[in-house]
Amino acid sequence: MNSMIRNVYCVGRNYRLHAEELGNEVPTEPLIFLKPSHAVVKMEGQEISLPANRGEIHYEAELVIRIGRPYEKGKSIQELVDVIALGIDFTLRDVQTVLKKKGHPWTSAKGFLGSAPITPFFALPAQSELEGTDFVLLKNGAEAQRGNIKNMIFSLQQIVDYIAQHYGLGEGDLIFTGTPEGVGRMAAGDKLELFWGERALGSFRMGSRES
Ligand code: ZN
């Protein structure tokens, strides 16, 4: 398997209850933003240092898909995606609130180094398993988030087609597909663990750095 990572697309507000918990409108078309590929870091039980001096930092657990073949209109998710993982879309929430008010891009709130930890990839399951399996985030051993793609506002297929049509999509591109409700604050030393159903996929601890 080729594990090259190219573009890192993210979908905002793709679960109704999460959009509502932040007081955002539920979107009528996909809200897409990007992270630098340098933000991606593999979870290996290690400590990942994150900014501790820029206001609240929130975890957002998300299903991550990797495009494995050249995009062509009409191709299904099962044809386009080779592997998936779970990831955290770390967000400097106070910074983001200021950026939103000013109408500025989200890069400094969402694209900082270490802002996109991902578990090891595994082969894309059949649609029935995708819809029949919850992904779960534990924070310090307690369940913090539970998501299921059945609750997405825009389906994986709609997201892939939308991104391809507007921005282009190719082999090696990752898509963070949005977070369910339950996002919350992190502090140095907190441990996050991600599960696909009962299966532990990856974990790490938050370390702190200045900026
Ligand atoms: Zn997110």
Residues whose N, C-alpha, C, O or C-beta is under 5 A from the ligand:
A	BS01	ZN	V11 E60 D89 G178 T179
